[in-house]
Amino acid sequence: MSKPRRLFVGLGCIAVLAVAVIAGHKPLVIWLMHTHPFSAEAFDASRWRAGLRASEEGECVRGRMANDIIDKVARPGRPRSAVEAALGAPQSMHGEIADYELGMCSGLRIDFDSLYVEYADGKVVRAYHMQH
């Protein structure tokens, strides 16, 4: 077998092994692709507001703060006015669901993510992020 062919076969074997290891560690893959990108930073209001343009262009600036926002800013029962004072106006509303752009954060980073904040009677019911 020629040297380039051996190298190609060797790299192929390493790739197959890497996929097998990753597939065998589903919790690690889920954490890396769907949890970690949203837990990288604590909420910073000025960075959140300054990151809107970059997030709309695909960078994951605001997404890095999403889990902290869910835990501390958009907790169930909080008044909508308090959430909007911290986050600003949402990019869009779908009925009583506020949609904040986060950028391309999860998975293979080819689809955009949003932070959704659901309200009822002017108070947060729940907040979550979703790829769309």
C-alpha positions as a LaTeX table, in Angstrom:
\begin{tabular}{lrrr}
\hline
Residue & $x$ (\AA) & $y$ (\AA) & $z$ (\AA) \\
\hline
Met1 & 0.00 & 0.00 & 0.00 \\
Ser2 & 1.36 & 3.43 & $-0.92$ \\
Lys3 & 2.20 & 5.98 & 1.75 \\
Pro4 & $-0.61$ & 8.46 & 0.78 \\
Arg5 & $-3.14$ & 5.64 & 0.74 \\
Arg6 & $-2.03$ & 4.42 & 4.19 \\
Leu7 & $-2.37$ & 7.97 & 5.51 \\
Phe8 & $-5.87$ & 8.26 & 4.02 \\
Val9 & $-6.93$ & 4.90 & 5.48 \\
Gly10 & $-5.41$ & 5.83 & 8.85 \\
Leu11 & $-7.26$ & 9.14 & 8.95 \\
Gly12 & $-10.47$ & 7.37 & 7.95 \\
Cys13 & $-10.05$ & 4.94 & 10.84 \\
Ile14 & $-9.46$ & 7.79 & 13.27 \\
Ala15 & $-12.60$ & 9.55 & 11.99 \\
Val16 & $-14.70$ & 6.40 & 12.38 \\
Leu17 & $-13.33$ & 5.88 & 15.89 \\
Ala18 & $-14.04$ & 9.50 & 16.84 \\
Val19 & $-17.65$ & 9.22 & 15.63 \\
Ala20 & $-18.08$ & 5.97 & 17.52 \\
Val21 & $-16.73$ & 7.49 & 20.73 \\
Ile22 & $-18.89$ & 10.60 & 20.39 \\
Ala23 & $-22.00$ & 8.57 & 19.53 \\
Gly24 & $-21.37$ & 6.44 & 22.60 \\
His25 & $-21.34$ & 9.55 & 24.78 \\
Lys26 & $-24.71$ & 11.05 & 23.92 \\
Pro27 & $-24.89$ & 13.18 & 27.09 \\
Leu28 & $-21.54$ & 14.76 & 26.22 \\
Val29 & $-22.67$ & 15.52 & 22.68 \\
Ile30 & $-25.93$ & 17.05 & 23.92 \\
Trp31 & $-24.04$ & 19.17 & 26.43 \\
Leu32 & $-21.48$ & 20.36 & 23.84 \\
Met33 & $-24.00$ & 21.16 & 21.13 \\
His34 & $-27.12$ & 22.23 & 23.01 \\
Thr35 & $-26.33$ & 23.25 & 26.59 \\
His36 & $-22.82$ & 24.69 & 26.75 \\
Pro37 & $-23.30$ & 27.35 & 24.03 \\
Phe38 & $-26.07$ & 28.93 & 26.13 \\
Ser39 & $-24.24$ & 28.80 & 29.48 \\
Ala40 & $-20.92$ & 30.40 & 28.62 \\
Glu41 & $-21.53$ & 33.82 & 30.19 \\
Ala42 & $-23.49$ & 35.58 & 32.90 \\
Phe43 & $-26.08$ & 38.10 & 31.76 \\
Asp44 & $-24.66$ & 41.55 & 31.09 \\
Ala45 & $-27.30$ & 44.07 & 29.96 \\
Ser46 & $-24.92$ & 46.29 & 28.01 \\
Arg47 & $-23.29$ & 43.34 & 26.23 \\
Trp48 & $-26.75$ & 41.88 & 25.52 \\
Arg49 & $-27.98$ & 45.08 & 23.90 \\
Ala50 & $-24.73$ & 45.69 & 22.00 \\
Gly51 & $-24.77$ & 42.10 & 20.69 \\
Leu52 & $-28.07$ & 42.36 & 18.80 \\
Arg53 & $-26.59$ & 43.20 & 15.39 \\
Ala54 & $-23.94$ & 40.47 & 15.64 \\
Ser55 & $-26.57$ & 37.95 & 16.74 \\
Glu56 & $-28.83$ & 38.87 & 13.82 \\
Glu57 & $-25.84$ & 38.21 & 11.55 \\
Gly58 & $-25.31$ & 34.78 & 13.09 \\
Glu59 & $-22.70$ & 35.29 & 15.81 \\
Cys60 & $-23.57$ & 33.74 & 19.15 \\
Val61 & $-23.02$ & 36.84 & 21.27 \\
Arg62 & $-26.36$ & 36.99 & 23.08 \\
Gly63 & $-26.89$ & 33.24 & 23.09 \\
Arg64 & $-23.97$ & 32.77 & 25.48 \\
Met65 & $-26.09$ & 34.45 & 28.19 \\
Ala66 & $-29.39$ & 32.66 & 27.54 \\
Asn67 & $-29.40$ & 30.19 & 30.43 \\
Asp68 & $-28.44$ & 32.89 & 32.92 \\
Ile69 & $-31.30$ & 35.05 & 31.61 \\
Ile70 & $-33.72$ & 32.12 & 31.98 \\
Asp71 & $-32.52$ & 31.48 & 35.53 \\
Lys72 & $-32.33$ & 35.07 & 36.77 \\
Val73 & $-34.08$ & 37.58 & 34.51 \\
Ala74 & $-37.05$ & 35.76 & 32.96 \\
Arg75 & $-38.10$ & 33.60 & 35.90 \\
Pro76 & $-41.74$ & 32.52 & 36.09 \\
Gly77 & $-43.84$ & 35.16 & 37.81 \\
Arg78 & $-41.62$ & 38.12 & 36.92 \\
Pro79 & $-43.49$ & 41.08 & 35.44 \\
Arg80 & $-43.08$ & 41.64 & 31.73 \\
Ser81 & $-41.99$ & 45.22 & 32.44 \\
Ala82 & $-39.02$ & 43.97 & 34.51 \\
Val83 & $-37.93$ & 41.53 & 31.79 \\
Glu84 & $-38.18$ & 44.18 & 29.08 \\
Ala85 & $-36.32$ & 46.68 & 31.27 \\
Ala86 & $-33.43$ & 44.21 & 31.39 \\
Leu87 & $-33.55$ & 42.80 & 27.84 \\
Gly88 & $-35.15$ & 45.60 & 25.86 \\
Ala89 & $-38.02$ & 45.12 & 23.46 \\
Pro90 & $-38.13$ & 41.73 & 21.73 \\
Gln91 & $-37.33$ & 41.48 & 18.02 \\
Ser92 & $-40.85$ & 40.13 & 17.48 \\
Met93 & $-43.95$ & 38.99 & 19.34 \\
His94 & $-46.01$ & 35.91 & 18.54 \\
Gly95 & $-49.15$ & 36.49 & 20.55 \\
Glu96 & $-47.91$ & 36.51 & 24.14 \\
Ile97 & $-44.49$ & 35.04 & 23.28 \\
Ala98 & $-41.53$ & 37.42 & 23.01 \\
Asp99 & $-38.80$ & 36.40 & 20.54 \\
Tyr100 & $-35.22$ & 37.56 & 21.16 \\
Glu101 & $-32.55$ & 36.71 & 18.55 \\
Leu102 & $-29.56$ & 34.81 & 19.94 \\
Gly103 & $-27.50$ & 34.05 & 16.82 \\
Met104 & $-26.36$ & 30.66 & 15.52 \\
Cys105 & $-25.39$ & 28.91 & 18.74 \\
Ser106 & $-26.47$ & 25.27 & 18.96 \\
Gly107 & $-25.96$ & 22.16 & 16.90 \\
Leu108 & $-23.79$ & 22.68 & 13.84 \\
Arg109 & $-24.34$ & 26.45 & 14.02 \\
Ile110 & $-26.19$ & 26.62 & 10.71 \\
Asp111 & $-29.61$ & 27.61 & 12.09 \\
Phe112 & $-30.57$ & 30.56 & 14.24 \\
Asp113 & $-31.58$ & 30.26 & 17.89 \\
Ser114 & $-34.06$ & 32.41 & 19.77 \\
Leu115 & $-34.87$ & 33.07 & 23.39 \\
Tyr116 & $-38.63$ & 32.83 & 23.87 \\
Val117 & $-40.34$ & 34.39 & 26.86 \\
Glu118 & $-44.01$ & 33.42 & 27.27 \\
Tyr119 & $-46.32$ & 35.75 & 29.18 \\
Ala120 & $-49.80$ & 35.46 & 30.66 \\
Asp121 & $-51.49$ & 38.31 & 32.50 \\
Gly122 & $-48.33$ & 40.41 & 32.15 \\
Lys123 & $-46.08$ & 37.88 & 33.91 \\
Val124 & $-43.55$ & 35.32 & 32.72 \\
Val125 & $-44.96$ & 31.82 & 32.41 \\
Arg126 & $-41.76$ & 30.28 & 31.09 \\
Ala127 & $-38.61$ & 31.12 & 29.13 \\
Tyr128 & $-36.60$ & 28.82 & 26.90 \\
His129 & $-34.32$ & 28.83 & 23.87 \\
Met130 & $-34.95$ & 27.02 & 20.63 \\
Gln131 & $-33.23$ & 26.49 & 17.31 \\
His132 & $-35.29$ & 27.40 & 14.24 \\
\hline
\end{tabular}
